[in-house]
Amino acid sequence: MNLPDKSKGPADPKNKNITPVVKGATPVKHSSLRQIRDSFIAESPRSLVDTVLMNVVIPRLKAGVEEALNSFLAGILWGNSTNRPQSSLVSKAMQRGGVINYSAYSSQPSGLAQARALNTTRSAGNYRDLVLPSQDMAEILLANMFDLLNEYRVVAVADLYELAEITPQPSDNAYGWMNLDGARISKVRDGYLLELPRPGLIS
């Protein structure tokens, strides 16, 4: 297995010459366990932090600052007057008798849940993991994936399927990998499963 060699420039990915290296590969639908795992690792920790910050933390901070400013301005304008109107945020959070409606807050998804939901909605095209008849075949296929990555710096889903003698769809050229970290081979009921990281948009 040849790991990517960064000492030389990449070849042109459009001029790949793919020759099938294995036969009998079967695309399989991702299991629910794989989908759950992908929701955690599809993005790097840095990307996940950025997602939480941009989509959850910053909007909530802005809302808090807005409410604080509104309260400050209302205090200047109304003082301690009993005729002072309630802010919209307080009026929504209160029920009759002055009881805080905690269910209004608990029903909102957490920041991590929102980030995971955003993560899982991102498409990986029509990619399916492949099950090979033998471990040797799975290892050969993975080794050739690394060879392509070493030469071109990117491997498309279409390349994987062509190596396994499976006819790819046109959209399979738009998704692929710039690294294969986390790739593994595991024994399953029907053979040996080649699990690759979830592919991303490459073109």
C-alpha positions in Angstrom: 0.0 0.0 0.0 1.5 3.3 -1.1 0.7 6.3 1.1 0.4 9.8 -0.5 3.8 11.1 -1.5 3.8 14.9 -1.2 7.3 15.4 -2.6 6.0 15.5 -6.1 3.2 17.4 -7.8 -0.1 15.7 -8.4 -1.0 14.3 -11.8 -4.1 15.5 -13.7 -7.2 13.9 -12.1 -9.0 14.2 -15.4 -6.6 11.9 -17.2 -7.0 8.9 -14.9 -6.7 5.4 -16.5 -8.7 3.1 -14.2 -8.5 -0.6 -14.7 -10.7 -3.0 -12.6 -8.7 -4.8 -10.0 -11.4 -6.9 -8.3 -14.7 -8.6 -9.2 -17.8 -9.5 -7.2 -18.1 -6.3 -5.1 -21.6 -5.5 -3.9 -22.7 -2.0 -2.9 -24.6 -2.0 0.4 -26.8 0.5 2.1 -25.3 2.2 5.1 -26.4 0.7 8.4 -28.1 2.9 11.0 -24.9 2.5 13.1 -22.8 3.9 10.2 -25.2 6.8 9.8 -25.0 7.6 13.5 -21.2 7.4 13.4 -21.0 9.6 10.3 -23.0 12.3 12.1 -20.1 12.6 14.6 -17.1 12.2 12.4 -18.1 13.6 9.0 -16.6 16.9 9.9 -13.3 17.6 11.6 -13.5 18.8 15.2 -12.6 22.3 14.0 -15.4 22.3 11.4 -17.9 21.1 14.0 -16.8 23.8 16.4 -17.2 26.4 13.6 -20.7 25.0 12.8 -21.8 25.3 16.4 -20.4 28.8 16.7 -21.9 30.1 13.5 -25.3 28.4 13.7 -26.0 28.3 17.5 -23.7 30.2 19.8 -23.4 33.5 17.9 -27.2 33.8 17.1 -28.0 33.2 20.8 -25.4 35.8 21.9 -26.9 38.3 19.5 -30.4 37.6 20.9 -29.1 38.0 24.5 -27.4 41.3 23.7 -30.5 42.6 21.9 -32.6 41.7 24.9 -30.2 43.4 27.3 -30.2 46.5 25.2 -34.0 46.5 25.1 -34.2 46.2 28.9 -31.6 49.0 29.3 -33.5 51.3 27.0 -36.8 50.5 28.6 -35.3 51.3 32.0 -34.2 54.7 30.8 -37.5 55.4 29.2 -39.9 54.0 31.7 -37.9 53.8 34.9 -39.7 51.8 37.6 -43.1 52.7 36.2 -45.8 50.0 36.6 -47.1 51.0 33.2 -43.9 49.7 31.5 -44.8 47.1 28.9 -43.2 43.7 29.1 -40.7 42.7 26.4 -41.7 40.2 23.9 -39.2 37.6 25.2 -40.5 37.8 28.7 -44.1 37.7 27.7 -43.5 34.6 25.7 -41.7 32.9 28.5 -44.4 33.6 31.1 -47.7 31.9 31.6 -50.7 32.9 33.8 -49.7 33.4 37.4 -46.2 34.3 36.5 -44.9 30.8 36.0 -42.0 30.4 33.6 -42.8 28.1 30.7 -39.7 25.9 30.8 -41.1 23.6 28.2 -40.7 26.4 25.6 -36.9 26.2 26.3 -36.6 22.4 26.7 -38.4 21.8 23.4 -35.6 23.6 21.5 -32.8 21.4 20.1 -29.5 21.7 21.8 -26.6 23.3 19.9 -24.9 19.9 19.4 -28.1 18.5 18.1 -28.5 21.3 15.6 -24.9 20.9 14.4 -25.5 17.1 13.9 -28.7 17.7 12.0 -26.9 20.2 9.7 -24.1 17.7 9.3 -26.3 14.7 8.3 -28.2 16.7 5.7 -25.1 17.2 3.7 -25.2 14.9 0.7 -22.6 12.3 -0.1 -24.0 11.6 -3.5 -25.0 8.0 -4.3 -22.0 6.5 -2.5 -22.4 3.1 -1.0 -19.8 1.0 0.9 -18.7 -2.1 -0.9 -18.7 -5.7 0.3 -16.0 -7.9 -1.2 -15.9 -11.7 -1.4 -12.6 -12.0 0.4 -10.3 -10.0 2.6 -7.6 -10.1 0.0 -9.8 -8.4 -2.5 -10.8 -5.7 -0.1 -7.1 -5.1 0.7 -6.2 -4.9 -3.0 -9.1 -2.5 -3.6 -8.0 -0.2 -0.7 -4.4 -0.3 -1.8 -5.3 0.8 -5.2 -7.4 3.6 -3.7 -4.3 4.8 -1.9 -2.2 4.5 -5.1 -4.7 6.8 -6.9 -4.7 9.2 -4.0 -0.9 9.2 -4.1 -0.8 10.1 -7.8 -3.8 12.5 -8.1 -4.3 13.8 -4.5 -8.0 13.1 -5.0 -10.1 9.9 -5.6 -13.7 10.1 -6.9 -16.4 7.6 -6.0 -16.5 6.8 -9.7 -12.8 5.7 -9.4 -13.7 3.3 -6.6 -16.5 1.8 -8.5 -14.5 1.4 -11.7 -11.7 -0.4 -9.7 -14.4 -2.8 -8.5 -15.8 -3.3 -12.0 -19.1 -1.4 -11.1 -20.5 1.1 -13.6 -20.6 4.5 -11.9 -23.3 7.1 -12.3 -22.3 10.5 -13.7 -22.7 12.2 -10.3 -20.1 9.8 -8.8 -17.4 11.9 -10.4 -18.5 14.9 -8.2 -17.9 13.2 -4.9 -14.8 11.6 -3.5 -11.9 11.8 -1.0 -8.8 14.0 -0.5 -7.7 11.6 2.3 -8.7 8.1 3.4 -8.1 8.5 7.1 -10.3 6.0 9.0 -10.7 3.6 6.1 -11.1 0.0 7.4 -12.0 -3.5 6.4 -14.4 -5.5 8.6 -15.9 -9.0 8.4 -19.6 -9.0 7.8 -22.1 -11.8 7.0 -21.8 -11.5 3.3 -18.0 -11.0 3.0 -15.6 -8.2 3.9 -16.9 -4.6 4.1 -14.6 -1.8 2.8 -15.7 1.2 4.9 -14.4 4.5 3.6 -14.9 7.9 5.1 -18.0 9.7 3.9 -17.1 11.3 0.6 -17.3 15.0 0.1 -18.0 17.3 -2.9 -14.8 17.5 -5.0 -16.1 19.2 -8.2 
